[in-house]
Amino acid sequence: MKDIAKLIIVLTIICAVSGSLMALVNDMTKDLIREANERAKLEAMKSVLPEFDNNPVEDAKVISANGKDWTFFVAKQKSQFVGAAFASTSHKGYSGDIHVMIGVTAENKILAIEILTPHKETPGLGAKITGYDFRRKFIGKDINENETKWAVAKDGGDIDQISAATISSRAVVEAVKQGLDIFIANEDEIKK
């Protein structure tokens, strides 16, 4: 009986010390991780916007829709709207959430998309959503539903999916369409 009591005490101490160390490491790294994610998001924003001479972060417009706040980073050239960048998420990735940064021009065309990290799609298959060969399929597409059918080709849409990674491809298209729907519904407010 004394041996069992000693084991319980020793295991309790080990668990308490381990838990405390994990909490300490979490506290030490959470700000660094948050800053790294913010830097990645800002870099993605810059890569999907046309040339601008303003600060899109300062000129950002926040729109509340579908139970969340959407931030649209507004790019201007000589005080004229030239584009907007915004993040959108699909919860239907093969291995979890897929976060996408979308850039739209003043002419209502997709300039570029970036897949924000982290994503957990299958290496070699679903992870190809980050590659330029897939992302370029969005470039130049008109954002309006009557011009572009926002679905993968397998579902009758205008975006060719990645072979053997249809679920991941669908999730990216869903995230893009979700964000575009909010942009289109609030276009006048974002562009002014």
N, CA and C of each residue as an Amber inpcrd file, in Angstrom:
protein
   576
   0.8180000  -1.1920000   0.0000000   0.0000000   0.0000000   0.0000000
   0.8600000   1.2520000   0.0000000   1.9810000   1.2100000   0.7600000
   2.8770000   2.3690000   0.7950000   3.4960000   2.6130000  -0.5700000
   3.7750000   1.5240000  -1.3170000   4.3550000   1.6720000  -2.6640000
   3.3980000   2.3780000  -3.6120000   2.1350000   2.0280000  -3.5110000
   1.1300000   2.6650000  -4.3710000   1.0060000   4.1490000  -4.0290000
   1.0110000   4.4790000  -2.7600000   0.9300000   5.8750000  -2.3310000
   2.1350000   6.6600000  -2.8340000   3.3390000   6.0390000  -2.7640000
   4.5510000   6.7030000  -3.2670000   4.4470000   6.9390000  -4.7680000
   3.9580000   5.9300000  -5.5010000   3.8100000   6.0690000  -6.9530000
   2.8350000   7.1980000  -7.2960000   1.7400000   7.2500000  -6.5740000
   0.7430000   8.3060000  -6.8210000   1.3450000   9.6790000  -6.5530000
   2.0760000   9.8080000  -5.4720000   2.7030000  11.0920000  -5.1460000
   3.7250000  11.4810000  -6.2000000   4.5940000  10.5260000  -6.5900000
   5.6290000  10.7940000  -7.5970000   4.9800000  11.1740000  -8.9340000
   3.9630000  10.4240000  -9.3660000   3.2900000  10.7330000 -10.6340000
   2.5750000  12.0820000 -10.5760000   1.9950000  12.4110000  -9.4490000
   1.3350000  13.7050000  -9.2810000   2.3430000  14.8400000  -9.4080000
   3.4900000  14.6840000  -8.7800000   4.5420000  15.7040000  -8.8590000
   5.0300000  15.8460000 -10.2970000   5.2720000  14.7150000 -10.9640000
   5.7520000  14.7450000 -12.3530000   4.7170000  15.4360000 -13.2480000
   3.4500000  15.0870000 -13.0760000   2.3920000  15.7070000 -13.8850000
   2.2820000  17.2010000 -13.6070000   2.3760000  17.5820000 -12.3590000
   2.2820000  19.0010000 -12.0040000   3.4400000  19.7920000 -12.5960000
   4.6520000  19.2570000 -12.4980000   5.8330000  19.9350000 -13.0580000
   5.7190000  20.0060000 -14.5820000   5.3350000  18.8920000 -15.2050000
   5.2000000  18.8710000 -16.6730000   4.1350000  19.8610000 -17.1410000
   2.9960000  19.8640000 -16.4680000   1.9280000  20.8000000 -16.8220000
   2.3620000  22.2420000 -16.6550000   3.0900000  22.5230000 -15.5830000
   3.5880000  23.8850000 -15.3500000   4.5730000  24.3030000 -16.4300000
   5.4600000  23.3930000 -16.8130000   6.4270000  23.6980000 -17.8700000
   5.7280000  23.9420000 -19.2060000   4.7300000  23.1340000 -19.5190000
   3.9890000  23.3300000 -20.7690000   3.2720000  24.6720000 -20.7720000
   2.6820000  25.0470000 -19.6430000   2.0070000  26.3390000 -19.5410000
   3.0020000  27.4830000 -19.7010000   4.1850000  27.3330000 -19.1090000
   5.2220000  28.3580000 -19.2140000   5.6850000  28.5200000 -20.6570000
   5.9460000  27.4060000 -21.3380000   6.3780000  27.4540000 -22.7340000
   5.2750000  28.0700000 -23.5980000   4.0380000  27.7090000 -23.3450000
   2.9130000  28.2870000 -24.0860000   2.8610000  29.8020000 -23.8940000
   2.9910000  30.2550000 -22.6610000   2.9830000  31.6960000 -22.3910000
   4.1370000  32.4090000 -23.0730000   5.2940000  31.7550000 -23.1220000
   6.4810000  32.3710000 -23.7210000   6.3780000  32.4530000 -25.2410000
   5.6800000  31.5100000 -25.8670000   5.6740000  31.4480000 -27.3260000
   4.3900000  31.9600000 -27.9770000   3.3080000  32.1430000 -27.2320000
   2.0390000  32.5060000 -27.8760000   2.1100000  33.8420000 -28.6010000
   2.8110000  34.8240000 -28.0380000   2.9260000  36.1220000 -28.7090000
   3.7720000  36.0110000 -29.9740000   4.8470000  35.2180000 -29.9020000
   5.6990000  35.0190000 -31.0830000   4.9340000  34.3160000 -32.2010000
   4.1480000  33.3220000 -31.8410000   3.3570000  32.6050000 -32.8400000
   2.3090000  33.5270000 -33.4470000   1.6310000  34.3060000 -32.6140000
   0.6260000  35.2440000 -33.1070000   1.2560000  36.2650000 -34.0530000
   2.4290000  36.8040000 -33.6730000   3.1240000  37.7760000 -34.5210000
   3.5420000  37.1570000 -35.8450000   4.0310000  35.9190000 -35.8020000
   4.4290000  35.2340000 -37.0390000   3.2220000  35.0210000 -37.9430000
   2.0920000  34.6360000 -37.3800000   0.8780000  34.4590000 -38.1790000
   0.3980000  35.7820000 -38.7650000   0.4940000  36.8670000 -37.9990000
   0.1050000  38.1880000 -38.5020000   1.0280000  38.6390000 -39.6400000
   2.3430000  38.3910000 -39.4890000   3.2950000  38.7430000 -40.5530000
   2.9790000  37.9630000 -41.8250000   2.6850000  36.6700000 -41.6650000
   2.3500000  35.8440000 -42.8270000   1.0830000  36.3670000 -43.5040000
   0.1140000  36.7740000 -42.7090000  -1.1290000  37.3040000 -43.2610000
  -0.8770000  38.6130000 -44.0080000  -0.0400000  39.4900000 -43.4470000
   0.2820000  40.7560000 -44.1120000   1.0470000  40.5270000 -45.4090000
   1.9770000  39.5740000 -45.4040000   2.7180000  39.2520000 -46.6270000
   1.7710000  38.7130000 -47.6970000   0.8520000  37.8420000 -47.2860000
  -0.1280000  37.3120000 -48.2330000  -0.9970000  38.4340000 -48.7810000
  -1.3890000  39.3670000 -47.8980000  -2.2130000  40.4980000 -48.3270000
  -1.4690000  41.3050000 -49.3990000  -0.2130000  41.5920000 -49.1400000
   0.5650000  42.3800000 -50.1080000   0.7200000  41.6450000 -51.4310000
   0.8090000  40.3150000 -51.3870000   1.0320000  39.5580000 -52.6110000
  -0.2220000  39.4180000 -53.4760000  -1.3940000  39.6890000 -52.9130000
  -2.6240000  39.5670000 -53.7060000  -3.2220000  40.9100000 -54.1130000
  -2.5730000  41.9950000 -53.7200000  -3.0670000  43.3260000 -54.0670000
  -2.3010000  43.9090000 -55.2510000  -2.9670000  44.7700000 -56.0410000
  -2.2360000  45.5100000 -57.0760000  -1.3460000  46.5570000 -56.4010000
  -0.5220000  47.2250000 -57.1750000   0.3450000  48.2690000 -56.6090000
  -0.5090000  49.3400000 -55.9490000  -0.0320000  49.8200000 -54.7990000
  -0.7820000  50.8170000 -54.0410000   0.1850000  51.8040000 -53.4170000
  -0.3290000  53.0030000 -53.0820000   0.5110000  54.0120000 -52.4420000
  -0.0500000  54.4330000 -51.0790000  -1.0170000  53.6790000 -50.5910000
  -1.5850000  53.9560000 -49.2640000  -1.1700000  52.8400000 -48.3030000
  -1.7100000  52.8690000 -47.1080000  -1.5080000  51.7860000 -46.1500000
  -2.8220000  51.0090000 -46.0620000  -2.9170000  49.8370000 -46.7220000
  -4.1710000  49.0840000 -46.7350000  -4.6570000  48.6710000 -45.3410000
  -3.7480000  48.5290000 -44.4020000  -4.1570000  48.1660000 -43.0450000
  -4.8880000  49.3310000 -42.3920000  -4.3640000  50.5410000 -42.5640000
  -5.0210000  51.7200000 -41.9990000  -6.3400000  52.0300000 -42.6970000
  -6.4390000  51.7220000 -43.9870000  -7.6500000  51.9980000 -44.7590000
  -8.6150000  50.8080000 -44.7930000  -8.3720000  49.8220000 -43.9620000
  -9.2020000  48.6140000 -43.9490000 -10.6310000  48.9380000 -43.5370000
 -11.5470000  48.2070000 -44.1170000 -12.9650000  48.3190000 -43.7800000
 -13.3890000  47.0070000 -43.1270000 -14.0920000  47.1050000 -42.0140000
 -14.5850000  45.9240000 -41.3150000 -16.0900000  45.8390000 -41.5400000
 -16.5170000  44.7050000 -42.0630000 -17.9220000  44.4540000 -42.3620000
 -18.3860000  43.2880000 -41.4900000 -19.5010000  43.4700000 -40.8110000
 -20.0810000  42.3790000 -40.0270000 -21.1220000  41.6720000 -40.8890000
 -20.9050000  40.3750000 -41.0940000 -21.8310000  39.5880000 -41.9030000
 -21.6840000  38.1130000 -41.5280000 -22.7710000  37.4120000 -41.5960000
 -22.7900000  35.9750000 -41.2960000 -22.2050000  35.6460000 -39.9300000
 -22.4390000  36.5270000 -38.9750000 -22.0000000  36.2620000 -37.6180000
 -20.5260000  36.4710000 -37.3440000 -19.8260000  37.1440000 -38.2550000
 -18.4080000  37.4170000 -38.0130000 -18.0040000  38.7370000 -38.6510000
 -16.8550000  39.2270000 -38.2270000 -16.3060000  40.4520000 -38.8170000
 -15.3460000  40.0820000 -39.9390000 -15.5430000  40.6870000 -41.0830000
 -14.6840000  40.4970000 -42.2500000 -13.8630000  41.7640000 -42.4300000
 -12.5590000  41.6310000 -42.5390000 -11.6880000  42.7830000 -42.7490000
 -11.2560000  42.8260000 -44.2070000 -11.5310000  43.9460000 -44.8530000
 -11.1500000  44.1610000 -46.2420000 -10.0510000  45.2160000 -46.2570000
  -8.8510000  44.7990000 -46.6740000  -7.7120000  45.7000000 -46.7530000
  -7.7980000  46.4240000 -48.0920000  -8.0230000  47.7300000 -48.0370000
  -8.2910000  48.5240000 -49.2330000  -7.0020000  49.1340000 -49.7710000
  -6.7190000  48.8350000 -51.0420000  -5.5490000  49.3890000 -51.7210000
  -5.9780000  50.5590000 -52.5920000  -5.1940000  51.6360000 -52.5280000
  -5.4980000  52.8260000 -53.3250000  -4.2400000  53.2890000 -54.0430000
  -4.4650000  53.9410000 -55.1580000  -3.4020000  54.5650000 -55.9320000
  -3.8890000  55.9820000 -56.2220000  -3.1900000  56.9850000 -55.7100000
  -3.6080000  58.3820000 -55.8560000  -5.0460000  58.5780000 -55.3560000
  -5.3320000  58.0190000 -54.2110000  -6.6250000  58.1050000 -53.5260000
  -7.7700000  57.3910000 -54.2390000  -7.4820000  56.6510000 -55.2900000
  -8.5040000  55.8960000 -56.0160000  -8.4110000  54.4150000 -55.6550000
  -9.5550000  53.7930000 -55.4530000  -9.6120000  52.3650000 -55.1520000
  -9.0090000  51.5590000 -56.3030000  -8.0400000  50.6920000 -55.9920000
  -7.4620000  49.8190000 -57.0200000  -7.6500000  48.3470000 -56.6930000
  -8.0250000  48.0540000 -55.4440000  -8.2430000  46.6590000 -55.0890000
  -8.4650000  46.4780000 -53.6070000  -8.8100000  45.2390000 -53.2520000
  -9.0060000  44.8860000 -51.8500000  -8.5180000  43.4590000 -51.6330000
  -8.0420000  43.2200000 -50.4350000  -7.6290000  41.8750000 -50.0390000
  -8.4040000  41.4990000 -48.7940000  -8.7690000  40.2320000 -48.7000000
  -9.5120000  39.7650000 -47.5440000  -9.2870000  38.2730000 -47.3620000
  -9.4060000  37.8410000 -46.1170000  -9.2230000  36.4330000 -45.7820000
 -10.5770000  35.7590000 -45.6510000 -10.6180000  34.4920000 -46.0230000
 -11.8240000  33.6920000 -45.8860000 -11.4130000  32.2740000 -45.5130000
 -12.3110000  31.5610000 -44.8720000 -11.9930000  30.2170000 -44.3950000
 -13.0760000  29.2300000 -44.7900000 -12.6410000  28.0460000 -45.1830000
 -13.5560000  26.9300000 -45.3930000 -13.2700000  25.9000000 -44.3120000
 -14.3150000  25.3730000 -43.7430000 -14.1640000  24.3210000 -42.7320000
 -14.2760000  22.9390000 -43.3610000 -14.2680000  22.8780000 -44.6860000
 -14.5020000  21.6140000 -45.3850000 -13.2630000  21.0450000 -46.0630000
 -12.0690000  21.4260000 -45.6020000 -10.8560000  20.8290000 -46.1400000
 -10.7940000  19.3600000 -45.7760000  -9.9990000  18.6180000 -46.4860000
  -9.8730000  17.1770000 -46.2220000  -9.4000000  16.9150000 -44.8000000
  -8.5020000  17.7730000 -44.3300000  -7.9330000  17.5880000 -42.9840000
  -8.1840000  18.7760000 -42.0700000  -9.1940000  19.5700000 -42.3440000
  -9.5020000  20.6860000 -41.4580000  -9.6940000  21.9850000 -42.2120000
  -9.5880000  23.0880000 -41.4850000  -9.8150000  24.4140000 -42.0470000
  -8.7640000  24.7890000 -43.0830000  -9.2250000  25.5080000 -44.0970000
  -8.3240000  26.0780000 -45.1020000  -8.5930000  27.5770000 -45.1290000
  -7.5330000  28.3510000 -44.8950000  -7.6170000  29.8110000 -44.8460000
  -7.0240000  30.3680000 -46.1380000  -7.7590000  31.2620000 -46.7820000
  -7.3590000  31.8030000 -48.0820000  -7.3680000  33.3290000 -48.0110000
  -6.3630000  33.9560000 -48.6190000  -6.3390000  35.4060000 -48.8040000
  -6.6310000  35.6600000 -50.2780000  -7.6240000  36.5080000 -50.5430000
  -8.0790000  36.7830000 -51.8990000  -7.8270000  38.2450000 -52.2270000
  -7.3470000  38.5120000 -53.4270000  -7.1550000  39.8720000 -53.8930000
  -8.0600000  40.1600000 -55.0760000  -8.8160000  41.2610000 -55.0000000
  -9.7660000  41.6540000 -56.0390000  -9.3670000  43.0260000 -56.5630000
  -9.4350000  43.1970000 -57.8690000  -9.0990000  44.4860000 -58.4810000
 -10.3280000  45.3900000 -58.5530000 -10.1040000  46.6350000 -58.9260000
 -11.2050000  47.5940000 -59.0930000 -12.1460000  47.1610000 -60.2160000
 -11.6440000  46.3520000 -61.1330000 -12.4600000  45.8570000 -62.2490000
 -13.2230000  44.5930000 -61.8760000 -13.2180000  44.2370000 -60.5870000
 -13.9100000  43.0410000 -60.0810000 -13.3910000  41.7430000 -60.6770000
 -12.0850000  41.6580000 -60.7530000 -11.4040000  40.4300000 -61.1820000
 -10.5210000  39.9490000 -60.0320000 -10.3120000  38.6480000 -59.9870000
  -9.3870000  38.0940000 -58.9980000  -7.9660000  38.4000000 -59.4760000
  -7.1900000  39.0590000 -58.6450000  -5.7910000  39.3160000 -58.9810000
  -4.9350000  38.1280000 -58.5760000  -5.1910000  37.5820000 -57.3920000
  -4.4290000  36.4320000 -56.9050000  -5.0990000  35.8910000 -55.6570000
  -4.7360000  34.6500000 -55.3240000  -5.1140000  34.0940000 -54.0280000
  -3.8640000  33.4870000 -53.4100000  -3.8410000  33.4610000 -52.1080000
  -2.7730000  32.7980000 -51.3580000  -3.4270000  31.8940000 -50.3280000
  -2.8300000  30.7450000 -50.1120000  -3.2960000  29.8530000 -49.0590000
  -2.5020000  30.2150000 -47.8150000  -3.2240000  30.5840000 -46.7660000
  -2.5720000  30.9620000 -45.5240000  -2.2440000  29.7100000 -44.7220000
  -1.1350000  29.7440000 -44.0510000  -0.7550000  28.6090000 -43.2260000
  -1.3550000  28.7780000 -41.8500000  -1.5280000  27.7800000 -41.0810000
  -1.2450000  26.3850000 -41.4310000  -2.4670000  25.7000000 -42.0410000
  -2.2130000  24.7500000 -42.8790000  -3.2730000  23.8560000 -43.3430000
  -2.7380000  22.4440000 -43.1380000  -3.6240000  21.4950000 -43.0910000
  -3.2320000  20.1260000 -42.7670000  -3.5770000  19.1690000 -43.9000000
  -3.6190000  19.6740000 -45.1180000  -3.9830000  18.8160000 -46.2340000
  -2.8830000  17.7940000 -46.5020000  -3.2340000  16.7060000 -47.1460000
  -2.3350000  15.5970000 -47.3860000  -1.1230000  16.0260000 -48.2130000
   0.1010000  15.8130000 -47.6870000   1.2970000  16.1510000 -48.4600000
   1.2950000  15.4010000 -49.8010000   1.6360000  16.1090000 -50.8680000
   1.7060000  15.4860000 -52.1830000   0.3860000  15.4830000 -52.9350000
  -0.7260000  15.6510000 -52.2350000  -2.0320000  15.6900000 -52.9010000
  -2.7170000  17.0070000 -52.5780000  -3.4560000  17.0410000 -51.4700000
  -4.1900000  18.2430000 -51.0810000  -3.2960000  19.4370000 -50.8500000
  -2.0450000  19.1900000 -50.4530000  -1.1220000  20.3010000 -50.2060000
  -0.7980000  21.0580000 -51.4870000  -1.1350000  20.4910000 -52.6390000
  -0.9000000  21.1780000 -53.9160000  -1.7530000  22.4420000 -54.0610000
  -2.7120000  22.6400000 -53.1530000  -3.5140000  23.8630000 -53.2060000
  -2.6460000  25.0950000 -53.0040000  -1.4790000  24.9340000 -52.3970000
  -0.5840000  26.0720000 -52.1760000   0.2560000  26.3910000 -53.4030000
   0.3000000  25.4770000 -54.3520000   1.1320000  25.6630000 -55.5410000
   0.5400000  26.6470000 -56.5330000   1.4110000  27.2830000 -57.2880000
   0.9760000  28.2800000 -58.2570000   0.0940000  27.6590000 -59.3370000
   0.3580000  26.4130000 -59.7370000  -0.4500000  25.7890000 -60.7880000
  -1.9320000  25.7500000 -60.4350000  -2.2420000  25.5500000 -59.1740000
  -3.6510000  25.5730000 -58.7640000  -4.1340000  26.9990000 -58.5500000
  -3.3740000  27.8000000 -57.8460000  -3.8090000  29.1670000 -57.5130000
  -4.0110000  30.0240000 -58.7570000  -3.2560000  29.7750000 -59.8220000
  -3.3800000  30.5870000 -61.0390000  -4.7190000  30.3880000 -61.7380000
  -5.4220000  29.3080000 -61.4150000  -6.7270000  29.0460000 -62.0300000
  -7.7740000  30.0800000 -61.6110000  -7.4740000  30.8380000 -60.5660000
  -8.3910000  31.8700000 -60.0820000  -8.0840000  33.2410000 -60.6940000
  -6.8580000  33.4240000 -61.1460000  -6.3970000  34.7310000 -61.6290000
  -7.2140000  35.1700000 -62.8480000  -7.7100000  36.4110000 -62.7830000
  -8.4540000  36.9850000 -63.8960000  -9.9260000  36.6210000 -63.9360000
 -10.3610000  35.7330000 -63.0320000 -11.7780000  35.3550000 -63.0200000
 -12.6190000  36.5330000 -62.5390000 -13.7470000  36.7340000 -63.2200000
 -14.6950000  37.7650000 -62.8140000 -15.3580000  37.3030000 -61.5230000
 -15.5180000  38.2070000 -60.5730000 -16.0360000  37.7990000 -59.2640000
 -17.5440000  37.5560000 -59.2650000 -18.2350000  38.0320000 -60.2730000
 -19.6850000  37.9120000 -60.3000000 -20.1220000  36.5130000 -60.7250000
 -21.1420000  36.0140000 -60.0470000 -21.6610000  34.6590000 -60.2770000
 -22.1370000  34.4580000 -61.7130000 -22.6600000  35.5250000 -62.3650000
 -23.1450000  35.3740000 -63.7400000 -21.9990000  35.2780000 -64.7480000
 -20.7750000  35.5820000 -64.3350000 -19.6060000  35.4880000 -65.2180000
 -18.7640000  34.2540000 -64.9150000 -18.6880000  33.8760000 -63.6470000
 -17.8640000  32.7490000 -63.2150000 -18.7090000  31.8350000 -62.3470000
 -18.7100000  30.5550000 -62.6730000 -19.4070000  29.5730000 -61.8250000
 -18.3990000  29.1100000 -60.7720000 -18.6140000  29.5480000 -59.5360000
 -17.6720000  29.2840000 -58.4520000 -17.8730000  27.8880000 -57.8840000
 -17.3470000  26.9110000 -58.6110000 -17.3350000  25.5110000 -58.1940000
 -16.2100000  24.8380000 -58.9810000 -15.7910000  23.6760000 -58.5190000
 -14.7670000  22.9350000 -59.2610000 -15.4140000  22.3360000 -60.5090000
 -14.6020000  22.0480000 -61.5150000 -15.1030000  21.5360000 -62.7940000
 -15.9140000  20.2470000 -62.6020000 -15.5050000  19.4160000 -61.6760000
 -16.2030000  18.1590000 -61.4040000 -17.6600000  18.4040000 -60.9840000
 -17.9110000  19.5810000 -60.4080000 -19.2620000  19.9560000 -59.9870000
 -19.9200000  20.9220000 -60.9700000 -19.3520000  21.0370000 -62.1760000
 -19.9120000  21.9040000 -63.2020000 -19.4270000  23.3410000 -63.1410000
 -18.3650000  23.6040000 -62.3770000 -17.8560000  24.9590000 -62.2180000
 -16.7200000  25.2880000 -63.1560000 -16.1580000  26.4860000 -62.9730000
 -15.1020000  27.0030000 -63.8400000 -13.6890000  26.8240000 -63.2940000
 -13.5340000  26.1870000 -62.1390000 -12.2020000  26.0060000 -61.5440000
 -11.8170000  24.5390000 -61.6390000 -10.7210000  24.2630000 -62.3590000
 -10.2320000  22.8880000 -62.4600000  -9.6630000  22.4490000 -61.1190000
 -10.1700000  21.3180000 -60.6230000  -9.6800000  20.7990000 -59.3600000
  -8.3540000  20.0760000 -59.5470000  -7.6760000  19.8420000 -58.4450000
  -6.4400000  19.0630000 -58.4540000  -6.8410000  17.5950000 -58.4740000
  -6.2510000  16.8210000 -59.3780000  -6.5420000  15.3920000 -59.4430000
  -6.2240000  14.7430000 -58.1090000  -7.1250000  13.9160000 -57.6330000
  -7.0040000  13.1750000 -56.3680000  -7.0450000  14.0900000 -55.1500000
  -7.4320000  15.3340000 -55.3410000  -7.5560000  16.2740000 -54.2120000
  -8.7820000  17.1670000 -54.4020000  -9.8790000  16.5570000 -54.8110000
 -11.0900000  17.3210000 -55.0810000 -11.6320000  17.9870000 -53.8250000
 -11.5590000  17.3160000 -52.6880000 -12.0950000  17.8930000 -51.4500000
 -11.3440000  19.1670000 -51.0950000 -10.0170000  19.1340000 -51.1730000
  -9.2170000  20.3220000 -50.8770000  -9.5130000  21.4300000 -51.8770000
  -9.6330000  21.0660000 -53.1490000  -9.9420000  22.0570000 -54.1870000
 -11.3030000  22.6940000 -53.9410000 -12.2890000  21.8670000 -53.6030000
 -13.6250000  22.3930000 -53.3060000 -13.5800000  23.3630000 -52.1250000
 -12.8010000  23.0180000 -51.1130000 -12.7170000  23.8710000 -49.9210000
 -12.1430000  25.2400000 -50.2680000 -11.1210000  25.2770000 -51.1180000
 -10.5410000  26.5600000 -51.5220000 -11.5790000  27.3760000 -52.2900000
 -12.2570000  26.7420000 -53.2370000 -13.2800000  27.4470000 -54.0200000
 -14.3900000  27.9500000 -53.0990000 -14.7880000  27.1320000 -52.1310000
 -15.8240000  27.5560000 -51.1830000 -15.3730000  28.7780000 -50.3900000
 -14.1310000  28.7600000 -49.9090000 -13.6140000  29.9040000 -49.1450000
 -13.5950000  31.1560000 -50.0120000 -13.1440000  31.0210000 -51.2520000
 -13.0960000  32.1770000 -52.1590000 -14.5080000  32.7040000 -52.3990000
 -15.4380000  31.8210000 -52.7240000 -16.8170000  32.2450000 -52.9970000
 -17.4600000  32.9060000 -51.7790000 -17.2320000  32.3380000 -50.5990000
 -17.7750000  32.9270000 -49.3750000 -17.3090000  34.3730000 -49.2110000
 -16.0080000  34.5940000 -49.3610000 -15.4610000  35.9390000 -49.2350000
 -15.9690000  36.8700000 -50.3160000 -16.0590000  36.3540000 -51.5440000
 -16.5560000  37.1810000 -52.6500000 -18.0060000  37.5910000 -52.4410000
 -18.8030000  36.6900000 -51.8950000 -20.2090000  37.0350000 -51.6360000
 -20.3110000  38.2230000 -50.6760000 -19.4730000  38.2300000 -49.6460000
 -19.4820000  39.3460000 -48.6890000 -18.9650000  40.6150000 -49.3690000
 -17.9000000  40.4760000 -50.1710000 -17.3540000  41.6290000 -50.8940000
 -18.4080000  42.2350000 -51.8160000 -19.0650000  41.3950000 -52.6150000
 -20.0560000  41.8800000 -53.5790000 -21.2220000  42.5670000 -52.8570000
 -21.6690000  41.9790000 -51.7590000 -22.8020000  42.5460000 -51.0190000
 -22.4610000  43.8930000 -50.3890000 -21.1800000  44.1510000 -50.1660000
 -20.7600000  45.3900000 -49.4990000 -19.7930000  46.2000000 -50.3430000
 -19.8110000  45.9620000 -51.6330000 -18.8490000  46.5610000 -52.5570000
 -18.8220000  48.0790000 -52.4950000 -19.9630000  48.7200000 -52.4770000
 -19.9880000  50.1950000 -52.4540000 -19.3120000  50.7400000 -51.2160000
 -19.5920000  50.1490000 -50.0670000 -18.9800000  50.6140000 -48.8090000
 -17.4710000  50.3740000 -48.8100000 -17.0420000  49.2340000 -49.3400000
 -15.5970000  48.9140000 -49.3480000 -14.8590000  49.8230000 -50.3050000
 -15.4370000  50.1200000 -51.4500000 -14.7420000  50.9010000 -52.4720000
 -14.7480000  52.4030000 -52.2310000 -15.6120000  52.9030000 -51.3290000
 -15.6830000  54.3570000 -51.1620000 -14.5370000  54.8780000 -50.3100000
